[in-house]
Amino acid sequence: MTNAHSATSGASGVLLAVRGIAKRFGEKEVLKSLSLDIAPGEFITLLGESGSGKTTLLRLIAGFEQPSSGEIWMNGDRLDIQPAHKRRVNTVFQQYALFPHLSVRDNVAYGLRVKKTPKNEVGGRVDQALKMVKMNEFADAKPTRLSGGQQQRVALARALVNRPQLLLLDEPLSALDANLRKQMQSELKSLQREVGITFLFVTHDQEEAMALSDRIALLRNGALEQVAAPREIYARPATAYTAQFIGQTNLLNASVKNGVATCGSLKWPTSAADGTALFSLRPEAIQLASDVLPVSARWVRFRGTIQQQIYGGASELLEIECGAGQPLRARIPSRASLSREQEFSFSADEVVQVKS
């Protein structure tokens, strides 16, 4: 990579540039020539199932592993050739690994002391980091006296005290119970906005990724499936895999002719080319026809038989048989039991063509 790349990378507002990164462990290729740009101040999430390569990519950026090929650049400087301790990167792991015999203050100060930071600077930086995560009143407590959420904040403070340009978070909330996890998601996003540091977050939890991220990078078998903002990746999935992994969907194998797609008894207008095509239709896009006042010809009506009505609080999931070759799933606002035969409706604008 040339110095010309360094100049353009800084000018285009790219903090981290991953270029053609591949990683093999023996015969197994875990990452496959992956490229990704991350902007300063961005909260980006690596999402994927186990074995997709997300944690491996995080470890390559942190310096805990070396790439088999490719390069990583940060602020125009080659990062992958630097030792881990010299990178302006810090990692928060799933296991917080706090020293139980040290106070919160000493846990946060530990990294600064190892780096031989001047003593007159350590105290102020530790206080600032604890204040950022709202843990200054617990400075003298031992980690064993803290809740899981408080320990999480201390782990964040320990990373932030080093003033990294990039904070890597490897499933840091997965050890928390469901309620605390929701609370910490909100606090983590607020903290990221306050401190302005770029966060690269790893999770296999799609809801967590949707709640936290500016962008989601979905990995599949070591390659990027799609990179987009949460609303875009949900509303406009590029592939069938994305549509199924991010939320629920109905995949419709249709035949297209003269601007009309046909799947069983369903027909809707489309801009897809003639031939066979695959489409994604989200369950919440299907509504009871009685609830819809169609405003254009692009609203599609069809009759179906409700096979199941599953209560879910504010909404219900319906399984509908309509001769489309498979049951359709619809998510509608909760109501009393419905008669089995119903008329349903969806907008053709909600049907998205996807790659198989």
Beta strands, then each sheet from edge to edge (+ up, - down):
strand 1: 16-25
strand 2: 28-38
strand 3: 43-47
strand 4: 69-74
strand 5: 77-78
strand 6: 89-92
strand 7: 166-170
strand 8: 198-203
strand 9: 215-220
strand 10: 223-228
strand 11: 250-257
strand 12: 260-263
strand 13: 266-269
strand 14: 275-281
strand 15: 287-288
strand 16: 299-312
strand 17: 315-321
strand 18: 328-333
strand 19: 341-347
strand 20: 351-354
sheet 1: 2+ 1- 4+ 5-
sheet 2: 6+ 7+ 8+ 3+ 9+ 10-
sheet 3: 13+ 12- 11+ 14- 20+
sheet 4: 15+ 19- 16+ 17- 18+
end
